[in-house]
Amino acid sequence: LVMGAAHGEVDDEIRKAKRHDAAIYATVAYSIHRNVGVAFCGDEHSSDLLIIVDGVSRNVCAKLGHSTKDKDVFTATFRKIQIKESTTVVVFDEITKDFVVKTIFLEIPNELWQGDGAKANGNEVTLTLTRKGNAVYGANGIKLHNFLR
């Protein structure tokens, strides 16, 4: 009540915040920087975000990419329902040769989730991504593009 909120309202916001991780907040900041409307989805949605680009709305799920033993190989894991109902975005940091940290936002095409590089485990699917050369990313021979390019 001190916060000016109804009983239980603060608890709802805390529960929603726990569902989100750094990748989602980074994607919100990136979307705002790109002049794209963005909002968090509630618990009833499988998507993390709703974005509006040129008057068209899209559901988006963002997850952190994880490094592997090979410095040019990454993995990303999403729930099957997220892949089915949303645009999937993998977020990770890259350190340039000048030691500048650059955040990468890669949009994953739906067909990659069905390919050989995707491994299903229960209700989740993990995709292996590779970096070739100077910041060229791909999976299963398909070049990946930046989100909101």
Salt bridges, closest charged atoms under 4 A:
ASP12 OD1 - ARG15 NH1 3.09
GLU13 OE2 - LYS16 NZ 3.64
ASP43 OD2 - ARG15 NE 2.96
ASP43 OD1 - ARG19 NH1 3.78
GLU44 OE2 - HIS45 NE2 3.61
ASP48 OD1 - ARG19 NH2 3.59
ASP72 OD1 - ARG131 NE 2.99
GLU94 OE2 - ARG131 NH1 3.15
GLU107 OE2 - ARG58 NH2 2.86
